[in-house]
């Protein structure tokens, strides 16, 4: 393949989560009419005494493993897409997995990774690669769990808090819902923490929250009249609500940091928790 147009980038390491990410990325490439970029990283070899012949042998085995991993990944793509398989480009990078994908994300339309790579022990922890991408990647970063069971008819779920980051996420969420032909659920949490007093005067706060959602969604609803929007206003803990609602969604979309968050490379606590625990693929829209 000779095209260099921005594609859907996915990390390949042979793990179960990586395979799930490849399948999701394949469908996404078809949906966006983009090429698929399969990247495998070979970490650098560190030696403390002169055993060059052993190092060379080890490098040869790494190259062979990389070729096998990419071959298997292409088979997954073809099995997933059949005759509709997107153009594929493969690349082997001699660098750590996290740094390789973070660097490549700058030129990708979207970057997809599994929650954990080889050797991970629990869903409760994000792997080093997914964690690095969520903190330092560029553009939309999607984290896919191997056990995610996606219903193609389920809605897209987006978290809206009024920040610039959530505005970018809203734009992406409308586009994703429109491409999929599904509804959009827009969630707004009035507060990030629990205030007992809110329970007592919730009706007034809920009305204000609905006004915030109406203002934030109006322009996008005009641009995407084909997308039916369901508005949800809750009084606290957006991460908990997003994780709960993710069970009925096919994709969760969030900004990289919300109200009160720092600009730049800081990942918001809500985005981190949801990417870790959501029951559907989670897209965190990071700045370019």
NORKARA-V657155 format. One record per backbone hydrogen bond with DSSP energy under -1.0 kcal/mol. CO is the residue of the C=O (numbers start at 1). NH is the residue of the N-H. E is the energy in kcal/mol with one decimal. If there is no record, write none. Layout:
co->CO nh->NH e->E
co->CO nh->NH e->E
This chain:
co->7 nh->109 e->-2.3
co->7 nh->110 e->-1.2
co->8 nh->37 e->-2.7
co->9 nh->112 e->-3.2
co->10 nh->39 e->-2.4
co->15 nh->19 e->-2.0
co->16 nh->20 e->-1.9
co->17 nh->21 e->-2.2
co->18 nh->22 e->-2.4
co->19 nh->23 e->-2.2
co->20 nh->24 e->-2.2
co->21 nh->25 e->-2.9
co->22 nh->26 e->-2.3
co->23 nh->27 e->-1.9
co->24 nh->28 e->-2.1
co->25 nh->29 e->-2.5
co->26 nh->30 e->-2.0
co->27 nh->31 e->-2.3
co->28 nh->32 e->-2.3
co->29 nh->34 e->-2.6
co->35 nh->8 e->-2.6
co->36 nh->89 e->-2.6
co->37 nh->10 e->-2.5
co->38 nh->91 e->-2.1
co->39 nh->12 e->-2.9
co->40 nh->93 e->-2.5
co->49 nh->51 e->-1.1
co->51 nh->55 e->-2.3
co->52 nh->56 e->-2.7
co->53 nh->57 e->-1.8
co->54 nh->58 e->-2.5
co->55 nh->59 e->-2.6
co->56 nh->60 e->-2.3
co->57 nh->61 e->-2.0
co->58 nh->62 e->-2.1
co->59 nh->63 e->-2.5
co->60 nh->64 e->-2.2
co->61 nh->65 e->-2.3
co->62 nh->66 e->-2.5
co->63 nh->67 e->-2.3
co->64 nh->68 e->-2.1
co->65 nh->69 e->-2.6
co->66 nh->70 e->-2.4
co->67 nh->71 e->-2.1
co->68 nh->72 e->-2.6
co->69 nh->73 e->-2.2
co->70 nh->74 e->-2.2
co->71 nh->75 e->-1.6
co->72 nh->76 e->-2.0
co->73 nh->77 e->-2.2
co->74 nh->78 e->-2.4
co->75 nh->79 e->-2.4
co->76 nh->80 e->-2.1
co->77 nh->81 e->-2.8
co->78 nh->82 e->-2.5
co->81 nh->84 e->-1.9
co->82 nh->85 e->-1.4
co->87 nh->36 e->-3.2
co->89 nh->38 e->-3.0
co->91 nh->40 e->-2.5
co->93 nh->42 e->-3.3
co->93 nh->95 e->-1.4
co->96 nh->100 e->-2.5
co->97 nh->101 e->-2.2
co->98 nh->102 e->-2.4
co->99 nh->103 e->-2.3
co->100 nh->104 e->-2.2
co->101 nh->105 e->-1.9
co->103 nh->106 e->-1.0
co->104 nh->107 e->-1.5
co->110 nh->9 e->-2.9
co->111 nh->142 e->-3.0
co->112 nh->11 e->-1.5
co->113 nh->144 e->-2.5
co->115 nh->127 e->-2.9
co->117 nh->120 e->-1.4
co->122 nh->125 e->-1.3
co->127 nh->131 e->-2.4
co->128 nh->132 e->-2.1
co->129 nh->133 e->-2.5
co->130 nh->134 e->-2.2
co->131 nh->135 e->-1.4
co->132 nh->136 e->-2.9
co->133 nh->137 e->-2.3
co->139 nh->286 e->-1.5
co->140 nh->111 e->-2.4
co->141 nh->284 e->-3.1
co->142 nh->113 e->-2.5
co->143 nh->282 e->-2.2
co->144 nh->115 e->-1.7
co->145 nh->148 e->-1.6
co->151 nh->154 e->-2.0
co->155 nh->250 e->-2.4
co->156 nh->185 e->-3.1
co->157 nh->253 e->-3.0
co->158 nh->187 e->-2.8
co->163 nh->167 e->-1.4
co->164 nh->168 e->-1.7
co->165 nh->169 e->-1.8
co->166 nh->170 e->-2.3
co->167 nh->171 e->-1.9
co->168 nh->172 e->-1.9
co->169 nh->173 e->-2.7
co->170 nh->174 e->-2.3
co->171 nh->175 e->-1.7
co->172 nh->176 e->-2.6
co->173 nh->177 e->-2.5
co->174 nh->178 e->-2.5
co->175 nh->179 e->-2.4
co->176 nh->180 e->-1.7
co->177 nh->181 e->-1.2
co->177 nh->182 e->-2.1
co->183 nh->156 e->-2.3
co->184 nh->230 e->-2.9
co->185 nh->158 e->-2.8
co->186 nh->232 e->-2.9
co->187 nh->160 e->-3.2
co->188 nh->234 e->-2.5
co->195 nh->198 e->-1.7
co->197 nh->201 e->-1.3
co->201 nh->205 e->-1.4
co->202 nh->206 e->-3.2
co->203 nh->207 e->-1.9
co->204 nh->208 e->-1.8
co->205 nh->209 e->-2.5
co->206 nh->210 e->-2.3
co->207 nh->211 e->-1.6
co->208 nh->212 e->-2.1
co->209 nh->213 e->-2.4
co->210 nh->214 e->-2.6
co->211 nh->215 e->-2.4
co->212 nh->216 e->-2.3
co->213 nh->217 e->-2.2
co->214 nh->218 e->-1.6
co->217 nh->221 e->-2.6
co->218 nh->222 e->-1.6
co->219 nh->223 e->-1.6
co->220 nh->224 e->-2.2
co->224 nh->227 e->-1.7
co->228 nh->184 e->-2.8
co->230 nh->186 e->-2.7
co->232 nh->188 e->-2.7
co->234 nh->190 e->-2.9
co->237 nh->241 e->-1.8
co->238 nh->242 e->-2.8
co->239 nh->243 e->-2.5
co->240 nh->244 e->-2.4
co->241 nh->245 e->-2.8
co->242 nh->246 e->-1.4
co->244 nh->247 e->-1.2
co->245 nh->248 e->-1.8
co->246 nh->249 e->-1.5
co->251 nh->157 e->-3.0
co->252 nh->283 e->-3.7
co->253 nh->159 e->-1.9
co->254 nh->285 e->-3.1
co->256 nh->268 e->-3.7
co->258 nh->261 e->-2.7
co->268 nh->272 e->-2.1
co->269 nh->273 e->-2.3
co->270 nh->274 e->-2.5
co->271 nh->275 e->-2.5
co->272 nh->276 e->-1.5
co->273 nh->277 e->-2.0
co->274 nh->278 e->-2.7
co->281 nh->252 e->-2.3
co->282 nh->143 e->-2.7
co->283 nh->254 e->-2.7
co->284 nh->141 e->-2.5
co->285 nh->256 e->-1.2
